[in-house]
């Protein structure tokens, strides 16, 4: 059996909502406390820095590197970021866990917000790692919104950016307009409430730090993600309006330009990432892109039935198995 197609959901987790939520609270057997860690700030534009947690091997330039990007209202400390970090480091990779702009307690490092189209941040980071750290093989791995950013960055990078070895995107929102429309449906009220309440709380923190930049007067009347993005995210990102933001931020426009090995993992039953979104020529006709779309998996869940030699987090094991082919002999 092909290892990328053998996902069997854990018992009782055929429900997509349980599949999405249970992994968030499932205890993990290992955290990265036992592996080396340093902090680093990447300046991606004037006045804006992104905080990263770096886990370097003994000779960093001799092994491939994984740059991890979390999803909406996540951070470098999200459970899946910890899980993939431990597995990747023990497999021999350098691992860099990124906080997106303002995330993980870094609101003070930029007056701006984060959004689904800020792929320029990650192009800048890959180029810095190549030029300053002399890293020759860099994989970018993103989850949900981070997956869209990883794919968009890869589609925008030139052949001269030879340090980019490949991309993995888990449950990426390559068409934000479709995803937000589904997310705002009543059946997804819990996810919608979680994201919207988190974004509103963030705006209050930003307004305290940068009072001359942000007006909180409209915040109380905002009831949907689309309203929030219309009022705050789109204008902050330089978009004409929310429709312009959702259109231009989607990686789907540049997927046909991706020239490095790319893996997209998503599930047919994802509550708010429609599977039909991936049935497009930009994916079908690009030989560099491999799709993995199990029937079950929820949103970034992929919590598998117990199997020998692996914990429950199926996607993490498949990612490490794929990327391990890029390791140099020691």
Backbone torsions as a table, in degrees:
resi	resn	phi	psi	omega
1	UNK	NA	136.3	176.8
2	UNK	-64.4	124.6	-176.0
3	UNK	-62.1	-18.5	-179.4
4	UNK	-87.0	-4.0	-177.5
5	UNK	-119.7	16.8	-170.1
6	UNK	-108.6	31.6	-178.9
7	UNK	-74.8	124.2	174.4
8	UNK	-120.5	115.6	-176.0
9	UNK	-65.4	149.5	174.9
10	UNK	-61.1	152.4	-178.4
11	UNK	-57.0	136.2	179.0
12	UNK	75.1	3.9	-179.9
13	UNK	-108.2	28.9	172.3
14	UNK	-71.9	-16.2	175.8
15	UNK	-76.0	126.6	-174.9
16	UNK	-63.7	-29.6	-179.7
17	UNK	-73.3	-41.7	174.8
18	UNK	-63.6	-40.5	179.3
19	UNK	-62.1	-33.8	179.4
20	UNK	-75.9	-39.8	-170.5
21	UNK	-90.1	-38.2	-175.1
22	UNK	-57.7	-44.3	-178.7
23	UNK	-59.4	-25.5	179.2
24	UNK	-62.8	-28.7	-173.0
25	UNK	-113.7	0.1	-179.8
26	UNK	-75.3	128.2	-178.5
27	UNK	-66.5	139.7	177.9
28	UNK	-100.2	147.1	-175.5
29	UNK	-78.5	-20.0	-176.7
30	UNK	-144.5	143.2	172.5
31	UNK	-121.3	175.9	-172.9
32	UNK	-86.0	12.2	-179.8
33	UNK	-59.4	-27.4	-176.9
34	UNK	-88.7	-0.3	179.8
35	UNK	-114.3	151.9	-175.5
36	UNK	-62.6	147.8	-178.3
37	UNK	-147.4	133.8	171.4
38	UNK	-131.0	156.2	176.7
39	UNK	-101.0	150.6	-179.7
40	UNK	-149.5	142.0	175.8
41	UNK	-106.5	127.6	175.3
42	UNK	-104.7	124.5	175.0
43	UNK	-89.8	115.0	-175.2
44	UNK	-103.1	-18.1	171.0
45	UNK	-163.6	163.3	-177.8
46	UNK	-54.5	126.8	178.3
47	UNK	83.1	3.3	-177.8
48	UNK	-129.1	125.3	176.2
49	UNK	-128.2	147.2	176.2
50	UNK	-115.9	132.1	-179.6
51	UNK	-89.4	132.5	178.5
52	UNK	-126.5	151.6	171.9
53	UNK	-110.3	117.9	-172.5
54	UNK	-106.1	132.8	177.6
55	UNK	-119.8	97.1	-173.0
56	UNK	-93.7	139.0	168.2
57	UNK	-71.5	173.2	-174.7
58	UNK	-59.9	-40.8	175.5
59	UNK	-123.3	87.8	-171.2
60	UNK	-55.9	-38.0	-175.4
61	UNK	-73.6	-7.7	-178.6
62	UNK	-93.4	-4.6	-176.5
63	UNK	-132.7	159.2	176.1
64	UNK	-66.9	160.1	-177.4
65	UNK	-124.1	141.3	174.6
66	UNK	-113.6	124.9	173.3
67	UNK	-101.8	120.8	-175.5
68	UNK	-103.1	134.2	178.8
69	UNK	-124.3	124.3	-177.8
70	UNK	-81.8	177.7	-178.5
71	UNK	-98.0	-172.8	-178.4
72	UNK	-56.6	128.0	-180.0
73	UNK	59.5	21.0	169.5
74	UNK	-96.2	-166.2	176.8
75	UNK	-165.4	179.9	179.5
76	UNK	-62.3	-20.0	-180.0
77	UNK	-93.3	5.2	179.3
78	UNK	-61.4	152.2	-172.9
79	UNK	-57.2	-41.0	-178.3
80	UNK	-71.6	-27.9	176.7
81	UNK	-68.7	-39.8	175.9
82	UNK	-65.5	-44.2	-175.2
83	UNK	-62.2	-49.2	-178.7
84	UNK	-69.0	-30.3	179.1
85	UNK	-61.8	-49.8	-178.5
86	UNK	-61.4	-46.0	-178.6
87	UNK	-63.1	-44.4	-176.6
88	UNK	-68.1	-42.3	180.0
89	UNK	-63.8	-43.9	179.9
90	UNK	-67.7	-20.8	176.3
91	UNK	-84.5	-5.6	175.1
92	UNK	108.9	11.0	-179.2
93	UNK	-96.0	150.1	157.7
94	UNK	-72.4	143.2	178.9
95	UNK	-129.7	132.0	177.3
96	UNK	-122.9	110.1	179.0
97	UNK	-90.7	113.8	-177.2
98	UNK	-90.6	143.8	159.1
99	UNK	-95.6	129.1	170.7
100	UNK	-66.0	168.1	179.6
101	UNK	-50.3	133.8	175.9
102	UNK	71.7	-3.8	-173.9
103	UNK	-92.6	159.3	177.8
104	UNK	65.4	34.7	179.5
105	UNK	77.8	22.5	-177.3
106	UNK	-110.5	26.9	179.7
107	UNK	-55.4	-31.1	-176.2
108	UNK	-75.5	-11.6	-174.9
109	UNK	-85.1	-4.4	177.6
110	UNK	-159.8	142.7	174.3
111	UNK	-78.0	-10.8	-174.8
112	UNK	-89.2	172.0	172.1
113	UNK	-99.7	170.6	171.5
114	UNK	-97.4	156.4	177.3
115	UNK	-154.0	170.8	-173.9
116	UNK	-70.4	-10.3	-176.3
117	UNK	-105.2	4.4	-173.6
118	UNK	-81.8	49.5	178.5
119	UNK	-66.0	-21.7	179.1
120	UNK	-59.8	-31.3	177.3
121	UNK	-58.5	-42.0	-172.9
122	UNK	-84.9	-26.5	169.9
123	UNK	-64.1	-42.5	179.3
124	UNK	-63.2	-42.0	-178.3
125	UNK	-66.8	-43.6	178.2
126	UNK	-61.0	-42.8	-179.8
127	UNK	-66.3	-37.8	176.8
128	UNK	-65.4	-43.2	179.3
129	UNK	-61.7	-36.1	179.0
130	UNK	-72.4	-44.0	-174.8
131	UNK	-78.8	-41.7	-174.4
132	UNK	-89.1	-43.4	-175.1
133	UNK	-96.6	-4.5	178.4
134	UNK	58.8	37.8	176.9
135	UNK	-86.4	131.9	-172.1
136	UNK	-104.4	-20.0	179.8
137	UNK	-131.4	107.4	-177.4
138	UNK	-122.1	120.8	173.4
139	UNK	-99.9	136.9	175.2
140	UNK	-109.0	123.1	-177.0
141	UNK	-120.7	122.3	-177.5
142	UNK	-129.4	150.3	179.7
143	UNK	-114.6	129.7	174.8
144	UNK	57.1	-115.9	176.4
145	UNK	-58.5	-37.4	176.3
146	UNK	-65.1	-30.2	175.9
147	UNK	-67.5	-40.5	175.7
148	UNK	-61.5	-42.3	179.6
149	UNK	-63.3	-41.1	179.6
150	UNK	-63.6	-45.3	179.8
151	UNK	-65.9	-42.1	-179.5
152	UNK	-64.1	-43.4	178.4
153	UNK	-60.9	-42.7	-179.8
154	UNK	-64.2	-39.3	-179.9
155	UNK	-69.6	-21.1	-178.1
156	UNK	-95.9	-15.1	-175.6
157	UNK	-78.5	147.5	-176.6
158	UNK	-90.7	169.9	178.5
159	UNK	-62.4	-25.9	179.5
160	UNK	-67.6	-18.8	177.0
161	UNK	-83.8	62.9	-170.7
162	UNK	-73.3	-11.6	179.7
163	UNK	-71.1	-21.4	178.5
164	UNK	-71.6	111.0	-177.1
165	UNK	-87.7	-29.9	-177.9
166	UNK	171.7	178.7	-174.2
167	UNK	-139.6	143.2	169.0
168	UNK	-128.1	130.6	178.8
169	UNK	-125.8	123.8	179.4
170	UNK	-105.7	120.0	179.6
171	UNK	50.9	51.5	-175.9
172	UNK	-77.7	143.6	178.5
173	UNK	-93.3	73.0	-173.7
174	UNK	-70.7	-12.2	174.3
175	UNK	-133.1	86.4	-173.9
176	UNK	-56.0	-32.8	-178.8
177	UNK	-61.7	-47.5	177.7
178	UNK	-60.8	-44.1	-175.6
179	UNK	-65.6	-43.4	-179.9
180	UNK	-65.9	-38.4	178.0
181	UNK	-59.5	-44.1	178.8
182	UNK	-70.8	-39.5	-178.5
183	UNK	-61.7	-31.4	-178.0
184	UNK	-84.5	1.8	176.4
185	UNK	-71.5	150.3	-175.8
186	UNK	-54.3	-35.2	-177.1
187	UNK	-66.0	-17.1	-179.5
188	UNK	-107.9	25.4	-174.3
189	UNK	-57.8	-35.7	-176.4
190	UNK	-65.5	-44.9	178.8
191	UNK	-66.5	-42.5	-179.1
192	UNK	-61.4	-45.6	178.4
193	UNK	-61.6	-42.4	-179.4
194	UNK	-60.3	-48.9	-177.6
195	UNK	-67.7	-45.7	-175.5
196	UNK	-66.9	-42.6	179.5
197	UNK	-64.8	-37.0	177.7
198	UNK	-65.8	-41.4	179.6
199	UNK	-67.2	-38.5	178.1
200	UNK	-64.9	-41.4	178.1
201	UNK	-63.9	-36.7	177.7
202	UNK	-63.1	-42.2	-179.8
203	UNK	-61.0	-36.8	178.7
204	UNK	-66.0	-38.6	176.9
205	UNK	-66.9	-42.9	-179.3
206	UNK	-63.7	-38.8	-178.7
207	UNK	-65.4	-32.9	176.7
208	UNK	-69.2	-36.5	-178.4
209	UNK	-79.3	-35.1	-176.2
210	UNK	-131.8	68.4	-171.8
211	UNK	-63.3	-25.9	-179.0
212	UNK	-80.5	-9.7	-175.3
213	UNK	-99.2	-31.0	-169.5
214	UNK	-118.7	135.0	176.1
215	UNK	-109.2	116.2	-177.5
216	UNK	-89.0	0.2	-176.8
217	UNK	-55.6	-41.4	-178.3
218	UNK	-77.8	-9.7	-168.6
219	UNK	-61.1	-40.8	-176.3
220	UNK	-63.3	-32.7	-176.2
221	UNK	-85.0	-6.4	-178.8
222	UNK	-77.8	124.0	-175.9
223	UNK	-116.7	-11.9	-176.6
224	UNK	-134.7	160.2	175.4
225	UNK	-60.8	-39.5	-179.4
226	UNK	-62.2	-40.6	177.2
227	UNK	-64.3	-41.0	179.3
228	UNK	-62.1	-46.3	-178.7
229	UNK	-67.0	-33.9	177.0
230	UNK	-64.9	-41.2	-174.6
231	UNK	-79.9	-39.9	-171.1
232	UNK	-118.7	-55.8	-170.7
233	UNK	-64.3	-48.6	-176.0
234	UNK	-61.9	-52.7	179.8
235	UNK	-63.8	-36.2	178.7
236	UNK	-64.1	-34.3	-179.5
237	UNK	-85.0	-0.2	179.2
238	UNK	84.0	20.3	178.9
239	UNK	-92.7	156.2	-178.7
240	UNK	-66.7	-41.2	-178.7
241	UNK	-166.6	-175.4	-175.8
242	UNK	-66.2	-35.3	178.5
243	UNK	-64.6	-41.5	177.6
244	UNK	-64.4	-40.5	177.5
245	UNK	-61.5	-52.9	-177.7
246	UNK	-61.9	-35.4	-179.6
247	UNK	-70.9	-51.8	-173.1
248	UNK	-74.8	-24.4	-177.0
249	UNK	-78.6	-17.2	-175.6
250	UNK	-72.7	133.9	179.7
251	UNK	-68.5	-14.3	-175.0
252	UNK	-58.2	-25.5	-177.5
253	UNK	-71.2	-21.3	-173.7
254	UNK	-121.1	6.8	-177.8
255	UNK	-59.8	-33.3	-178.4
256	UNK	-70.4	-13.3	178.8
257	UNK	-91.1	-8.4	-177.1
258	UNK	-65.4	126.3	-174.7
259	UNK	-119.0	13.2	178.6
260	UNK	-121.7	158.7	178.3
261	UNK	-55.7	129.3	-174.0
262	UNK	-136.6	133.0	178.2
263	UNK	-120.6	127.5	174.1
264	UNK	-113.0	122.3	177.1
265	UNK	-112.1	120.4	176.2
266	UNK	-149.8	164.6	-175.0
267	UNK	-115.2	146.6	175.8
268	UNK	-60.9	-29.9	-174.5
269	UNK	-101.5	18.2	177.5
270	UNK	-56.5	128.4	-175.4
271	UNK	-61.9	-29.0	-176.5
272	UNK	-140.5	17.4	170.3
273	UNK	-118.3	94.7	-174.6
274	UNK	-61.0	129.2	-179.8
275	UNK	-63.2	-28.9	-179.7
276	UNK	-63.2	-20.1	-178.9
277	UNK	-61.9	-24.1	-175.8
278	UNK	-95.4	-3.7	179.6
279	UNK	-89.6	69.9	-176.1
280	UNK	-132.9	153.8	-179.0
281	UNK	-58.7	-33.2	-178.2
282	UNK	-60.3	-26.8	176.5
283	UNK	-94.4	-48.6	-176.7
284	UNK	-59.4	-36.1	-172.9
285	UNK	-96.8	3.1	177.4
286	UNK	-101.3	109.3	-177.3
287	UNK	-67.5	-12.1	179.7
288	UNK	-82.5	-11.2	-176.1
289	UNK	-104.5	127.1	174.5
290	UNK	-111.6	129.5	178.2
291	UNK	-101.2	134.6	170.0
292	UNK	-121.8	115.7	-176.6
293	UNK	-135.1	80.0	176.1
294	UNK	-63.7	159.9	178.1
295	UNK	-63.7	-40.4	-179.0
296	UNK	-111.2	167.1	177.6
297	UNK	150.3	-22.4	-178.7
298	UNK	62.3	-154.4	178.3
299	UNK	-100.1	107.0	179.8
300	UNK	59.0	22.0	-177.5
301	UNK	-87.9	-76.3	177.7
302	UNK	49.7	51.3	-178.8
303	UNK	-89.8	109.4	-166.9
304	UNK	-94.2	161.8	171.4
305	UNK	-62.3	146.8	-178.2
306	UNK	-54.9	132.1	178.1
307	UNK	-143.0	149.1	-174.6
308	UNK	-60.9	132.6	173.6
309	UNK	82.8	0.2	-178.8
310	UNK	-135.4	151.1	170.0
311	UNK	-83.6	-165.6	-170.8
312	UNK	-81.1	-6.7	-169.4
313	UNK	-95.8	83.8	-171.5
314	UNK	-57.4	-47.6	-175.3
315	UNK	-61.9	-37.9	179.6
316	UNK	-61.3	-41.7	179.3
317	UNK	-67.3	-38.6	179.7
318	UNK	-67.4	-38.0	178.6
319	UNK	-63.3	-47.0	-178.7
320	UNK	-65.4	-38.4	178.1
321	UNK	-61.2	-42.0	179.3
322	UNK	-67.3	-49.5	-174.9
323	UNK	-70.6	-24.1	-179.5
324	UNK	-63.7	-19.3	176.7
325	UNK	-67.6	-14.3	-178.7
326	UNK	-94.0	-2.6	-179.5
327	UNK	-70.0	138.5	174.7
328	UNK	-80.6	152.5	173.3
329	UNK	-61.6	143.5	-179.9
330	UNK	-96.0	NA	NA
